[in-house]
Amino acid sequence: MTTHSVSARAAAAARRPRRRMPMSRRRALLGWAYAAPAAAFVVLLFLLPLLTVSRMSVSDWSLLGGDKGLNAPDNFVDVFREPLLWPSVAFTLEYTVIVGVIVLVLAMLLALLVQESTRWNSVLRTAVLVPSALGLASSSLLFWGLYSPNIGPLNPILQGLGIIDEPISFLGTPDAALWSTVFLIVWRFTGFYMLILMVGLQAIPGDVYEAARLDGAGRIRTYWSVTLPLLRPSIALATVLSVTGSLLAFDQFFILTKGGPDNTTVTIVQLIYRAAFQHFDLGVAGAMSLLVLAALLVINLIQFRLLRAKD
Amino acid sequence: MLRTTLRGLTRTPYYVLTAGIAIIFLFPLVWAAYASVAPRGGSAQAEGFGIGNYVKLLNYDAGLGTYVLNSVIVSGLTVIMTTVVALLAGYAFARFAFIGKNVLFILVLGILMVPSASLLIPLYVLLGSVGLSNSLFGLALVLTMYQLPFSIFMMRISFEAVPAELEESALVDGTTSFGALWYILTPAVLPGIVTIALYAFLAAWNDFIAPLILINDSSLAPLPLAIANLRQQAMGAIDYGVTEAGVVVLALPCVVLFLVLQRFYIKGFMSGALKG
């Protein structure tokens, strides 16, 4: 077979809507056989729990006592009677917006900064990416030590440099706790989002910039009218991931603040955890879970619409 | 090629700015390593620099060795199950046509849409009902499920990138589809396999909320959960030195793996980001 005919056949095969495999019974059965383990996982460990949590949300289900029968809509009523519900929703939203803006802007700046493949840029890129190799819980434990009044080096350093007079209590006040956690997340995730944007940047062909230059566009103009629109898919992906991740924040708050000081840093998922494992009420936890799932689906749909519009 | 760069940045300010950024990003890790060996009155490392904290960590509660072993077991199981399931499923999606194929694929991706807490609570009950509560194997099953969207997606596009000719000529020669898969396709998609194995390992090693909910027995706790718990141990006085030693033990494999396998780590990302 010559190279030419192989590639011609491949091109022809690629153009046809169906693969060349005939939809024979045997092929289909084989396909099912190969997909079966995945299907088993999906059914047993995904669909079944979804059904279970739906059932929980309309039942009087205690962690210790088990399913005691239906009680709709009591659980949902209880959710809305929970005094921390709206504060935690507000806090989670506030946190999501703050983290989203800071991380995406920073990631964009860095992605633009390190575009050239120089040795120094490689080092910089790696430095920014290393934190993303760590787990979120590990990072939280690290920063817990970093922020602690006992061994944290930040206050000694800042005081030594004369930047502050009094030591800062990083986790002691509601505002400080929020911003300290934000800083942790920015540290941990900026590299990840920088990568996403870098991939998008690299996909932009050089001719586009060349054309803009020939049209007399300056740097800022080029960035605004040329680069940004072409980066839309990457920015959309980054935004959806960041918003979803922040709305579901748990690990970092559980480890750093445990929701404190005084329940001012309680996120939605923390509420679900408390309902299940401190109040032992799986029914309410299930109801909250379904509400969060529904809210997430709606929010993601809105984001997809907004970010894909005007195409 | 013209690149969009920030206006007005000349050489020196650029180096100063980026050096500052690099320092800020590297500082916490460097500090953690330092704090784990630095002297601190009242801790296991009271005088001079040394590994006193690590030694204490070895014997804390069930002992560091036990926790590391738990993490290794869970991560190992997750990696094995993820690679096997994703390899087979990726092959199925890329090369076969069968009823329900698209539905199954969408369901797999749907796993990404559901918050983990929403699944972990019913999973806690379900696993309990089959005797898998509080077990490392049960935990590994759940962690594998979470890896399926990314890993099956990766394997599917890896297989799709291999020209059909490759296995067709083998099939014509009389090999079974499994033979074609094993001897011909698997070597071709090896980079994809390494990528999903790496991600599965890192996710399993670092997961916190799943072990928190599914594991009750502290001697079965994987490392992150164990280190988080040991902060509360010693009668009110928190042993920071030991905690920092724990952080280093947690972080070191991840940082090493990342630096060594950077290529696969970034490549895995890029496939997802490009098709996303």
Boltz contact constraints between the chains, C-beta under 6 A:
constraints:
  - contact:
      token1: [A, 10]
      token2: [B, 163]
      max_distance: 6.0
  - contact:
      token1: [A, 23]
      token2: [B, 97]
      max_distance: 6.0
  - contact:
      token1: [A, 27]
      token2: [B, 96]
      max_distance: 6.0
  - contact:
      token1: [A, 28]
      token2: [B, 98]
      max_distance: 6.0
  - contact:
      token1: [A, 30]
      token2: [B, 177]
      max_distance: 6.0
  - contact:
      token1: [A, 31]
      token2: [B, 92]
      max_distance: 6.0
  - contact:
      token1: [A, 31]
      token2: [B, 96]
      max_distance: 6.0
  - contact:
      token1: [A, 31]
      token2: [B, 98]
      max_distance: 6.0
  - contact:
      token1: [A, 32]
      token2: [B, 98]
      max_distance: 6.0
  - contact:
      token1: [A, 34]
      token2: [B, 88]
      max_distance: 6.0
  - contact:
      token1: [A, 34]
      token2: [B, 91]
      max_distance: 6.0
  - contact:
      token1: [A, 34]
      token2: [B, 92]
      max_distance: 6.0
  - contact:
      token1: [A, 35]
      token2: [B, 89]
      max_distance: 6.0
  - contact:
      token1: [A, 35]
      token2: [B, 92]
      max_distance: 6.0
  - contact:
      token1: [A, 37]
      token2: [B, 85]
      max_distance: 6.0
  - contact:
      token1: [A, 37]
      token2: [B, 88]
      max_distance: 6.0
  - contact:
      token1: [A, 38]
      token2: [B, 85]
      max_distance: 6.0
  - contact:
      token1: [A, 38]
      token2: [B, 89]
      max_distance: 6.0
  - contact:
      token1: [A, 39]
      token2: [B, 104]
      max_distance: 6.0
  - contact:
      token1: [A, 41]
      token2: [B, 145]
      max_distance: 6.0
  - contact:
      token1: [A, 42]
      token2: [B, 107]
      max_distance: 6.0
  - contact:
      token1: [A, 42]
      token2: [B, 108]
      max_distance: 6.0
  - contact:
      token1: [A, 45]
      token2: [B, 145]
      max_distance: 6.0
  - contact:
      token1: [A, 46]
      token2: [B, 111]
      max_distance: 6.0
  - contact:
      token1: [A, 49]
      token2: [B, 119]
      max_distance: 6.0
  - contact:
      token1: [A, 49]
      token2: [B, 122]
      max_distance: 6.0
  - contact:
      token1: [A, 49]
      token2: [B, 123]
      max_distance: 6.0
  - contact:
      token1: [A, 52]
      token2: [B, 122]
      max_distance: 6.0
  - contact:
      token1: [A, 53]
      token2: [B, 118]
      max_distance: 6.0
  - contact:
      token1: [A, 53]
      token2: [B, 122]
      max_distance: 6.0
  - contact:
      token1: [A, 115]
      token2: [B, 3]
      max_distance: 6.0
  - contact:
      token1: [A, 124]
      token2: [B, 18]
      max_distance: 6.0
  - contact:
      token1: [A, 124]
      token2: [B, 22]
      max_distance: 6.0
  - contact:
      token1: [A, 127]
      token2: [B, 22]
      max_distance: 6.0
  - contact:
      token1: [A, 127]
      token2: [B, 25]
      max_distance: 6.0
  - contact:
      token1: [A, 127]
      token2: [B, 26]
      max_distance: 6.0
  - contact:
      token1: [A, 128]
      token2: [B, 25]
      max_distance: 6.0
  - contact:
      token1: [A, 133]
      token2: [B, 254]
      max_distance: 6.0
  - contact:
      token1: [A, 133]
      token2: [B, 255]
      max_distance: 6.0
  - contact:
      token1: [A, 133]
      token2: [B, 258]
      max_distance: 6.0
  - contact:
      token1: [A, 134]
      token2: [B, 251]
      max_distance: 6.0
  - contact:
      token1: [A, 134]
      token2: [B, 254]
      max_distance: 6.0
  - contact:
      token1: [A, 135]
      token2: [B, 206]
      max_distance: 6.0
  - contact:
      token1: [A, 137]
      token2: [B, 208]
      max_distance: 6.0
  - contact:
      token1: [A, 137]
      token2: [B, 224]
      max_distance: 6.0
  - contact:
      token1: [A, 138]
      token2: [B, 250]
      max_distance: 6.0
  - contact:
      token1: [A, 138]
      token2: [B, 251]
      max_distance: 6.0
  - contact:
      token1: [A, 141]
      token2: [B, 227]
      max_distance: 6.0
  - contact:
      token1: [A, 141]
      token2: [B, 247]
      max_distance: 6.0
  - contact:
      token1: [A, 142]
      token2: [B, 28]
      max_distance: 6.0
  - contact:
      token1: [A, 142]
      token2: [B, 32]
      max_distance: 6.0
  - contact:
      token1: [A, 142]
      token2: [B, 247]
      max_distance: 6.0
  - contact:
      token1: [A, 145]
      token2: [B, 240]
      max_distance: 6.0
  - contact:
      token1: [A, 145]
      token2: [B, 243]
      max_distance: 6.0
  - contact:
      token1: [A, 145]
      token2: [B, 244]
      max_distance: 6.0
  - contact:
      token1: [A, 146]
      token2: [B, 28]
      max_distance: 6.0
  - contact:
      token1: [A, 150]
      token2: [B, 240]
      max_distance: 6.0
  - contact:
      token1: [A, 151]
      token2: [B, 240]
      max_distance: 6.0
  - contact:
      token1: [A, 153]
      token2: [B, 31]
      max_distance: 6.0
  - contact:
      token1: [A, 195]
      token2: [B, 269]
      max_distance: 6.0
  - contact:
      token1: [A, 196]
      token2: [B, 273]
      max_distance: 6.0
  - contact:
      token1: [A, 199]
      token2: [B, 270]
      max_distance: 6.0
  - contact:
      token1: [A, 199]
      token2: [B, 273]
      max_distance: 6.0
  - contact:
      token1: [A, 206]
      token2: [B, 1]
      max_distance: 6.0
  - contact:
      token1: [A, 209]
      token2: [B, 2]
      max_distance: 6.0
  - contact:
      token1: [A, 213]
      token2: [B, 2]
      max_distance: 6.0
  - contact:
      token1: [A, 219]
      token2: [B, 7]
      max_distance: 6.0
  - contact:
      token1: [A, 222]
      token2: [B, 4]
      max_distance: 6.0
  - contact:
      token1: [A, 223]
      token2: [B, 4]
      max_distance: 6.0
  - contact:
      token1: [A, 227]
      token2: [B, 4]
      max_distance: 6.0
  - contact:
      token1: [A, 237]
      token2: [B, 276]
      max_distance: 6.0
  - contact:
      token1: [A, 248]
      token2: [B, 115]
      max_distance: 6.0
  - contact:
      token1: [A, 250]
      token2: [B, 209]
      max_distance: 6.0
  - contact:
      token1: [A, 251]
      token2: [B, 208]
      max_distance: 6.0
  - contact:
      token1: [A, 255]
      token2: [B, 228]
      max_distance: 6.0
  - contact:
      token1: [A, 269]
      token2: [B, 117]
      max_distance: 6.0
  - contact:
      token1: [A, 272]
      token2: [B, 117]
      max_distance: 6.0
  - contact:
      token1: [A, 276]
      token2: [B, 121]
      max_distance: 6.0
  - contact:
      token1: [A, 285]
      token2: [B, 121]
      max_distance: 6.0
  - contact:
      token1: [A, 289]
      token2: [B, 118]
      max_distance: 6.0
  - contact:
      token1: [A, 292]
      token2: [B, 115]
      max_distance: 6.0
  - contact:
      token1: [A, 293]
      token2: [B, 114]
      max_distance: 6.0
  - contact:
      token1: [A, 293]
      token2: [B, 118]
      max_distance: 6.0
